[in-house]
Amino acid sequence: MATPTAQHVVIIGGGFGGLYAAQALKRTPVDITLIDRRNFHLFQPLLYQVATGALSPGDIASPLRAVLKRQARTRVLLAEVVDIDVANRCVQLRDEDEMVRYDTLIVAAGASHHYFGNEQWAAHAPGLKTIEDAIGIRHRILLAFEAAEREPDLAQRRAWLTFAIIGAGPTGVELAGALAEIARHTLKRDFRTINPADAQIMLIEHVERVLPPYPPVLSAKAAAVLERIGVQVRTRTRVTAIDADGIEVESESRRERIATRTVLWAAGVQASPLGRLLADRAAAQLDRVGRVIVQPDCTVANHPEIFVIGDLAHHALGGDPPLPGVAPVAMQQGRYVANLIAARLRGDTFSAFRYADRGSMAVIGRAAAVASIAGLQFNGALAWFTWLFVHLMYLVEFDNRLLVLVQWAWNYLTWNRGARLITGEGPAPREVLPPPKPHE
């Protein structure tokens, strides 16, 4: 129950930034309302494992009400924010006449896919940001093998067994490595007409190396591992067209068309539409992908009561580049904002936000990963075990950690991916066999 005289903090978004802010405010004398369109917190770094059948959606998601149930002064609303009245400090929910009042607003609405002005590509090249995205991608991947099994024409079969991943950042590299494992190990004995190992997996990147934000030596090691497990790494290659039958690429002034039925997008992100809303309502400045340019303390200029954190925030100090849109940044910003709110209530001053970069990691395949931590660069099994440990520890609930650990152990021992289910709505294969002949 809200206390009438208490400060009211409204948090938009139950991702890493919003959830960590809410948890860090647990002992601060404020009332908290967390608003999200979904009733769960999603551990996005493991979405690619749902998309490739290694984990089920419930393994990487936790109900927000369950996570926050011990915080008596925190309520959760399953709703969508459609407007912000900055002058009266209220947010408008879809299909609700009543406004939700706030004293402090934390906007942690995240980001979505960015197709660089080619939004029509989304229908043929889905990105990976939500559970629905992951299930849809899993649908496409598994259905491609099923369609290839039924396809009598060799050229068409080859197209079904060609997978193109656009973007060689961590998500693209992880998807490519998982697909190689599926084709060469998991599905090895499942089909009778096709050999899944014949699948061509292409990882396409427009710059000169994979994992561009990583040190060059780790990029080179990642590319070598990908090629060793059967992934075709194509750098300095730009995608110019995507349709239902394939993609067109351009590299070194050479154009080429690649026939493929499965294209996955991992090339860019675009900020939530709430960024544009803040630009209209609070005169916030936006960068080219729609992120809100925030002050050193994560507030919107001239609005100390509005914080923007996580993927929606463009946070840069001096001439430094903006902080990356990764989970550790959002977590630290969530905790920082909570501490700043507590300091304000005490009448204390608080220093600017400083990101403690604890490193970055990307998994490539079985016992293969690259990591850059505390100035140390390493790869192979050690990096892989480090990646496993860190991701387990960041899962929100203990139940999730136990389930994921058991599933990973079983997958490692058996090469199996138990969540290989073709479910939900998604693209269906074309009629790849001629209609049956009538009985004579």
N, C-alpha and C positions, 0 to 999 in steps of 0.2 A: 504494500500500500504506500502510495506516494505521500510524503510529508509536505503539507502546504507551504511551510516556510523554507524548505530545503532547496538548494540549487538543483535544477533539473538538467541533466545531460542527455541529449538525444544523439544516438549513434546510428548512422545510416550504413548498413553493410555488416554482415557477420563473418567476413573473411578474416584473414590473419590480423590486419590492423584493427578492425572493429572489435573482434573478440578479445584480443590482448588488451585493448584499452578498457573494455568492460571488466575484465578480470582484475586488471591492475587498480581499478577504482573501488574494489570490494570493500576496503576499509576506510574509504573517504566518505564523509557525511554528505552524500549527494544521492538523489534519485536518478535512476538510469532507465532509459527506454531504448532498446536495441530494435531497429527495424530492418527487416530483410525480406526479399521476395521468396526466399526459400526458408524452410524450417530447420536447416542444418548448416553446419560449418563443413566446408569441403577442403580436404588436404590436396590442393591442386598439383603439387610436385609429383604425385603418384597417379595422376589421371591417365598417363600414357599406359600404365599397367592395367587399368580397367579397359582401355581401348584395345589392348592386345591380349586380353583374356587371362592375365596372370592373377588379377584380383577382382573381386566383386565390388559394386558401388558402396555397399554397406561397410566394407573394410576401411574405406578412406573418408567416411563422412560421419559426423556426430550431431545428433539433434541439439539445437541451440538451447532449448529449454532444459534438457538434461545437463548440459555443461554448466549452465548458470543457475541451476535449481537451488543451490545453497546461498545464493545472494538474494536475501529477502527484499532488498530495495531495488532490484533489477527486474524489469518486465520485458518480455519479448513480444513483438508484434509481427505477425505474418502479413506484410503489406508492401506496397510499392509507393515510394515518394515521387510525386509528380510535380510538385512546386515548393518553393521556399519563399516565405514572406520575411525578408531580411529586416524590414523596418519594425515589424511586430514580433519578430523572433518566433515564427511558427513554421511548421512543415505541413504540406497538404498531402494526404494519402489518396490513392485512387479509390473511387467509389465511396468516399467518406466526406460528409459535410463538415465534420468537426476537424479543426486544425490541432496538431500536437505542438504545444508550446515548449520552447527550450530557453534556457539561460546560456548554455554552451552547446554548440553543434559540432559533431565530429563526422565528417563525410569520408567514408572509406568504401566507396562503391566499386572500386576495381576497374577492369578494362575488358575489352572484347577484341575480336579479330580486326585486323586492318589489312585491306586488300589494295591499298595505294591507288584508290580511284577506280578500281575494277570490281565493284561490288557484285557484278553478275557472276564472278568466279565462285562466289560462296556456294552456289548450288552444286558445283562440281568438285570443289576442293574445300571440304569442311575443316575448320580449325578445332582446337582442343582447349576449351575453357570451362565447360560445364559437364556434369554427369551425362546429360543428354547428348552432348557432343561425343563423349567417350563411347557411349552405347551405340551411337550412330556410326562411328568409325569402326568399332568392332563388327557391326553389322556389315559394313562395306568390305572389310578385309576378309571375313570368313565367307561371305557370299561370293566373293571373287573366285575363291578356290572351288566352291560348289559349282559355279557357272562354268569354270574351266573344265571340270570333270564331265560336264554334259555337252561341251562344245566340240562338234566334229571338225570344224574348219581350223586348221593349224594356226593361221594368222590371227583369227579371232581368239583362239585359245591363248596365244602368246600375249595378246592385249590384256586378257583377264589376269594373266600371271605377271604383268608388269605393274609395279607400284612406284609412284613418283611422290617423293616428299619434298616440298618446297620450303627451304629455310633450314640451315644447318647450325642453328643455335642448340642449346641443351635439349629442348623438346624434340627437334628434328633428329638429332643424333640418337636420342633415346628411342624414338619410334623406329628409326632405321635398324638399330641393333636388335630390338625386340622382334621386328618383322623377319629379320634374317634367322633368328632362333626359331620362330614359328615354322618358317618354310623348310629349314634344314634339319630340324630335330622334332619339334612338337607334332607336326603333321606327317612325319616321315612314312608311317605305315597306314595312314587313314584312307587313302584313295587307291582306286584300282586302274583308272584310265590315265591319270596324270602323275607326274613326279613333282611334289611341291617344291623340291630343291631346285627345279628349273626356273623358279620365280626370279625375275629381275627386279632388284630393289635399287632405286636411284635416289640419291640424296643430292639435291640441287641447291647451290648457294651462289649468289651474284658477286660476292667478294672473293678474295684470293684464297681463303682458308675456312675450314669448318671451325665452329666455336670461336667466332671472331673476338669476343671480349676476353678470351683466355690468353695466357702467354703463348707465343708462337710454338714453343717446344711442345706444349701439351696439345695444341691443335694438330701438330704433325703426328704425334703419337696416336691421337684419336682417329685421324684419317687412316693411319696404317692399320689399326685394329679393325676399323670398318671394312677396309678393302680385304683384309684377311678372312673375315667371316662372310664375304660375298656381296657387300654393298658397293655399288658403283658410285663413287664420290665425284661429283662434277661441280667444280668451283669455277668462278669467273663466267658463270652461265646465268643468263637472265630469262625468265619466263615472260613471253609476250602474249600468249593466248592460252586459254583453258576452255575446253568444251567437253561434252559427254563422251567423245571418242578419243580424246588425248590432249596433249599439250604441244605448244610451239615454243621453242627455246632459241636463244641467240647467244653465241659465244665466239669471240674473236672474229666478228663480222660474218659468221657462218650461221645460217638459219637451219633449223631441223624440226621435223615433226615427229613426236613420239606417240605411238598408239598405246594408250593405257586406259583402263576403266576405273582405276583407283588412284586418286590424287589427294594428298593430305597437305594441309596448309599449316606451316609453322614459321612463317616469315615475318610477322609483324603484329603489333597490338595497337588498339585505339582506345582512348580513355572513355569512360562511361559518359552518357549524355548529361549526367548531372554536372559535369564540368562546364558545358555550354550554359546550363541553367544558372550556375553560379556566376558566369560571365555576364549574363543578362540581369540577374537580380542583385549581385554584389559588386559589379564592375571588376570581377576577377580577370587577370590576364591569363591567356592560354598559350601553350606552345603549339607546334604544328600538328601534333597528334591529339590535341584536345585536353592535355593535362593542365591542371591549375598551377600556375607559378606561385609558390608559397613563400612566405617570409622565413627567416632562419628558425623561428619557433613553430613552423608548420601552420601558421595562421594565414588567412587571406588578407591582403593589404587593406588597411583601414577597417578591418573587422576582426578585432582580437577575440571575439566570441565564436568565430568559425574556424575550425581546424580542417585541413584536408591532408590525408595520409594515404600511404600505400601506392598502388598503381596509378591512382588518379592524381597524385602530387608530382609536380616538377620541383624538386628540391635541389638547389645548387648553391654552393658558397663560393664567393669570389669568382675566379675563372675556372673552377672545377666543373666537370661535366655533371649533369643531373644524376641523382642516385638511380640505380637500376630498379626495374619493376620486379623485384624478387621477394620471396616470403620474409627473409631476415630483416629487410628494410622495413616492411610493414609491421612486423612484430616489435621492433625497437621503437618505431614511431608511435605505435599504440601505447607502449609503456611510458614513453617520454611524455606524451600528451596527458596521460593520466597523472603523472607526477607533477606536471606543470599546473594542472587544474587544482591539485591538492595544495601546491605552493601558493597559488593565488588566494585560496580560501584562508590560508594562514597569514596572508599579507607579505609573503616572501617573494623575492625575485628569483628568476630561474634562467640559466644560461641557454644558449641556442642549441638546437639538436645537432648532435654529432654521431654519425653512423660508425659503429665499430665493425669494420669489415673483417669477418672471421674466415673469409675464403669462399671459394666456389668449387662445386663438384658436378660432374656429369657422368652418368653410367652409360657404358656402350654395349655391354653384353655380359655374359657369364664370367665372373671373376675379372672383369675388365672395366676400368673407370679411370678418369683423370681427376686430379684434385690440386688446388692451389690454396694452401692454408698457412697463415702466419709466415708468409715468405717462403714456405717450402713447396716445391712442386714435385708431385710423385704420381705414379700411375700403376696400373695392374691390380693385383689382388689386394694389396694394402689399401689403395684408394677405394676399391670396391667395398671392402669391409667397413671402411670409414663411412662411406656413403650409406650403407645399410644401417649402421648404428645411429648416425645423425638423423636419418629420416624416421626411424623408429621412435627416437626420443621426442621428435617434434609432433608426432601424432597426438591428438588432444586427449583421448581417453585410453585408459589402460587396456580395456577390452580390445580396442582396435590394434594396439601394439601386439598383443598376444596372438590375435587372429592372423595378422600380417606376418609375424615371425614364423608361425607354424606353416602358413601357406608358402612362404619363401623357401623354407627348409624342404618341404615336399616337392616344390617345383625344381629345386636344385638337384635333389636326388633322382627324380624321375623324368626330368625335362618336360613334365606335363604342365598344362595351363588349364585348370579346372573350370574356368568361367568362359569357356568357348561356346557361348550361346548366341544364336541369331534371334534376337528379340526386338520388340518395339518397332516403331515405324522407321522406314529407311528405304533406300533405293532397292528395287527388286531387279534381278537379272532379266535381261530380255528373253524372249522365247528362243532359246538357243538350240532346240531340237525341232525337227519337222513334226507336224501333227501325226499321231499314230494312224496307221492304215486301218480301215474298217475290216472286221473279220469277213473272210470270204465264205 
